[in-house]
């Protein structure tokens, strides 16, 4: 009898775990419709932000230090889907890039390391 209860509990646990994974995947796809690549990471002179499914002309990028303070940095539009951010003058450490597009109702934040 104990062996059967253990099997039932394991089966229920796997079913719940599968349901949680499915809900998490759905949540990620709802909030992050664009594929965004931040490279190189860690960065030395520049960080490139590549947005595959949205043109960058409508995107607003902000860079923040670990305390949340916005850093004023030079940006350059490389092509329709890529922006280059000059991070050469930043101190070494962790930073965040916030990507925002009000037209697409998209907001996301990504971490990168400056060496």
C-alpha positions as CSV (number, residue, x, y, z in Angstrom):
1,X,0.0,0.0,0.0
2,X,2.8,2.5,0.9
3,X,4.6,1.8,-2.4
4,X,1.4,2.7,-4.4
5,X,0.9,5.9,-2.4
6,X,4.5,6.9,-3.2
7,X,3.9,6.3,-6.9
8,X,0.7,8.3,-6.8
9,X,2.5,11.2,-5.0
10,X,5.3,11.1,-7.5
11,X,2.9,11.2,-10.5
12,X,1.0,14.1,-9.0
13,X,4.3,16.0,-8.4
14,X,5.4,15.5,-12.0
15,X,2.0,16.7,-13.3
16,X,2.1,19.8,-11.2
17,X,5.7,20.4,-12.2
18,X,4.8,20.1,-15.9
19,X,1.9,22.6,-15.4
20,X,4.2,25.1,-13.7
21,X,6.7,24.9,-16.6
22,X,3.9,25.4,-19.1
23,X,2.6,28.5,-17.3
24,X,6.1,30.0,-17.0
25,X,6.8,29.5,-20.7
26,X,3.5,31.2,-21.6
27,X,4.3,34.1,-19.3
28,X,7.7,34.6,-20.9
29,X,6.3,34.6,-24.4
30,X,3.6,37.1,-23.4
31,X,6.1,39.6,-21.9
32,X,9.1,39.2,-24.2
33,X,7.8,39.1,-27.8
34,X,11.1,40.4,-29.3
35,X,14.4,38.5,-29.3
36,X,17.0,40.8,-27.9
37,X,20.7,40.1,-27.9
38,X,23.2,42.0,-25.7
39,X,26.8,41.4,-26.8
40,X,29.6,41.3,-26.1
41,X,29.0,40.4,-22.5
42,X,31.3,41.2,-20.6
43,X,32.0,44.4,-22.6
44,X,35.0,46.7,-22.8
45,X,34.3,49.5,-25.2
46,X,30.8,49.0,-26.7
47,X,27.7,46.9,-26.0
48,X,25.5,46.1,-29.0
49,X,21.8,45.6,-28.6
50,X,20.2,43.6,-31.4
51,X,16.4,43.5,-31.6
52,X,15.3,41.0,-34.1
53,X,11.5,41.7,-34.3
54,X,11.2,45.5,-33.8
55,X,12.9,48.4,-35.6
56,X,15.1,50.3,-33.2
57,X,13.9,53.8,-34.4
58,X,11.0,53.6,-31.9
59,X,13.1,52.0,-29.1
60,X,14.3,53.9,-26.1
61,X,17.4,52.5,-24.4
62,X,18.6,53.6,-20.9
63,X,21.6,52.2,-19.0
64,X,21.5,52.1,-15.3
65,X,24.2,51.3,-12.7
66,X,23.6,48.6,-10.0
67,X,22.0,51.3,-7.8
68,X,19.5,52.2,-10.4
69,X,21.0,55.5,-11.4
70,X,20.7,56.3,-15.1
71,X,24.0,56.7,-16.9
72,X,24.1,59.1,-19.8
73,X,25.9,57.3,-22.7
74,X,26.5,57.8,-26.3
75,X,24.4,55.5,-28.6
76,X,24.6,54.9,-32.3
77,X,22.0,53.2,-34.6
78,X,24.0,50.6,-36.6
79,X,21.1,49.4,-38.7
80,X,17.4,48.9,-38.5
81,X,17.7,46.3,-35.7
82,X,20.9,47.2,-33.8
83,X,22.1,49.9,-31.5
84,X,25.6,50.3,-30.2
85,X,26.2,51.8,-26.8
86,X,29.6,53.3,-25.8
87,X,30.5,51.9,-22.4
88,X,34.2,52.6,-22.5
89,X,34.1,55.4,-19.9
90,X,32.1,53.4,-17.3
91,X,33.7,51.9,-14.3
92,X,34.0,48.1,-14.2
93,X,30.9,46.4,-12.8
94,X,27.4,45.3,-13.4
95,X,24.9,47.5,-15.4
96,X,21.4,47.2,-16.7
97,X,20.0,48.1,-20.1
98,X,16.3,49.0,-20.1
99,X,14.6,48.6,-23.5
100,X,11.3,50.3,-24.0
101,X,9.0,50.6,-27.0
102,X,5.7,52.3,-26.2
103,X,4.3,51.6,-29.7
104,X,4.7,47.8,-29.2
105,X,3.9,48.0,-25.5
106,X,7.3,46.4,-24.8
107,X,9.6,46.8,-21.7
108,X,12.5,44.6,-20.6
109,X,15.7,45.0,-18.7
110,X,18.9,43.1,-19.3
111,X,22.1,42.8,-17.3
112,X,25.6,43.2,-18.7
113,X,29.1,43.4,-17.2
114,X,31.6,46.1,-18.0
115,X,35.3,45.1,-17.7
